[in-house]
């Protein structure tokens, strides 16, 4: 009865095909070793970057993971975990991340590290002092971190003296 739909017939080689699809393809040992090497390289470069910038090595740790997506290009998802809070650390996080990525390229120039994705994660025990979010108006105020201008000197008592002296002409009086 089901011969019309070809459901009742035994198909030759069906069991062999199903068995081949059920088992995952084996990955050569060389690519596994390469992946392990890249993971360890990320940890070593982070320690070196922290040391060069004077940041204690236990403040930030690295948890690199193989990043699985459509194209297997060897990129990593690198989690930088903040283990100890410091107020200025997040002000310089973009620069620290940039130095880390430059360190990866310096240690392994043959590989392309531009495809790695770096994310920041905070340990629940990092010691962040905040307990509540600020009011909505807080975000509209002047930012706390502002760079100083090159010649921004503190005011002096002598700034307001009137002496008719032109500063471009040398004088023996001063």
VENVEN-V855164 format. One record per backbone hydrogen bond with DSSP energy under -1.0 kcal/mol. NH is the residue of the N-H (numbers start at 0). CO is the residue of the C=O. E is the energy in kcal/mol with one decimal. If there is no record, write none. Layout:
NH;CO;E + NH;CO;E
This chain:
6;1;-1.8 + 13;10;-1.4 + 16;12;-2.0 + 17;13;-2.4 + 18;14;-2.0 + 19;15;-1.7 + 20;16;-1.7 + 21;17;-1.6 + 22;18;-1.1 + 31;27;-1.5 + 32;28;-2.5 + 33;29;-2.1 + 34;30;-2.3 + 35;31;-2.3 + 36;32;-2.3 + 37;33;-2.2 + 38;34;-2.1 + 39;35;-2.2 + 40;36;-2.3 + 41;37;-1.8 + 42;38;-1.4 + 43;39;-2.3 + 44;40;-2.7 + 45;41;-1.9 + 46;42;-2.1 + 47;43;-2.2 + 48;44;-2.7 + 49;45;-2.7 + 50;46;-2.2 + 51;47;-2.5 + 52;48;-1.4 + 53;50;-1.1 + 54;49;-2.4 + 58;55;-1.6 + 60;80;-2.5 + 62;78;-2.5 + 64;76;-2.4 + 66;74;-1.6 + 72;70;-1.7 + 76;64;-2.9 + 77;116;-3.2 + 78;62;-1.4 + 79;118;-3.1 + 80;60;-2.7 + 81;120;-3.1 + 82;58;-3.5 + 83;58;-1.5 + 84;125;-3.0 + 88;85;-1.2 + 91;87;-1.2 + 95;91;-2.4 + 96;92;-2.6 + 97;93;-2.0 + 98;94;-2.5 + 99;95;-2.2 + 100;96;-2.3 + 101;97;-2.3 + 102;98;-2.2 + 103;99;-1.9 + 104;100;-1.8 + 105;101;-2.2 + 106;102;-2.5 + 107;103;-2.0 + 110;107;-1.2 + 115;112;-1.1 + 116;75;-2.8 + 118;77;-2.7 + 120;79;-2.4 + 122;81;-2.5 + 125;122;-1.6 + 137;134;-1.2 + 139;136;-1.2 + 140;137;-1.1 + 151;148;-1.1 + 152;150;-1.3 + 158;155;-1.1 + 160;157;-1.0 + 168;165;-1.7
